[in-house]
Amino acid sequence: MDGSFKGILYPTRLPTFHRFPAPTSVAHLVQWFWIPEWNIEPGRSSRQHVIAYPASNLVVQGDVVEFSGPTTRAAYRDLTGQGWAVGALLRPAAVPLFTDNPGALRDQEVVLQLAELQRAVAAAMTAASDDNTHDDGARRERGVDAFVAWLVSLEGVATEEALLANRMMDVVLSEPDVLLIEDVASRLAVSPRTLQRIANRYVGLSPSALIRRRRLQDAAERARSDSTADLAAIAVELGYSDHAHLTNDFRRYLGFTPSSYRRSVDENQD
């Protein structure tokens, strides 16, 4: 299980939250699976703020399956009552299984009629343990296993282009010295025009937007996890021209400045 909170702006507000790596059988389709569970007191809510990864998600929650398109800004969800969700952060190669135009679904969630997936995951998440030990870990693993089995049943074969889209995302998200679309194109030995085309088809965001999201996530994580780190130094380290550029990106895409975010994190931890 990956315990990273990267992309989550206020981890201390989280309900129970777990990430599970995708098994080999679906590693070309899913980056990881994630499961939040919550039980909020009546009359109260828990607001979850995220800088979502620049990708789409397929999410089973109760009696519904939703496809969440790529986001262009910070987002939030208010949790109430008691519930759970099992989500899959999709790799680009998986997106054509659910939409031909991910760009049209930016910042949107649409319900998909995937009853078999919904029933399998819900049954796994709500079934009582055979030995009545209420092993939550085993229940979550069964939920992921049910999701994986459904994906495998699709028998989708990724094309070379789809796998190239996966590699593009891997380069953008894992190599911090990649700052321009030309950097990505050089790593993959393709043209910037090719990257633009596959990003549009398989992600719904431009390569430049993918790079910008990674830098914002990294900057937010650094500002949150190290309260003594100099924000100007963080900006330089992540390839921003200066502190003002970092602040402008924060304000434009997240709605606040790095310093105000850091203060709000401290307040939420008190």
GINOR-V968692 format. One record per run of one state. SS is the DSSP state (A for helix, B for strand, O for the rest). FROM is the first residue (numbers start at 1). TO is the last residue. Records with the same first field share a line. If there is no record, write none. Layout:
BEGIN
SS = FROM-TO, FROM-TO
END
This chain:
BEGIN
O = 1-7, 9-10, 14-15, 22-23, 27-29, 40-45, 51-56, 62-63, 69-74, 80-81, 91-91, 96-101, 106-108, 113-114, 127-135, 154-159, 175-180, 189-191, 203-206, 226-230, 238-242, 255-257, 270-270
B = 8-8, 16-21, 30-39, 46-50, 57-61, 64-68, 75-79, 82-90, 109-112
A = 11-13, 24-26, 92-95, 102-105, 115-126, 136-153, 160-174, 181-188, 192-202, 207-225, 231-237, 243-254, 258-269
END
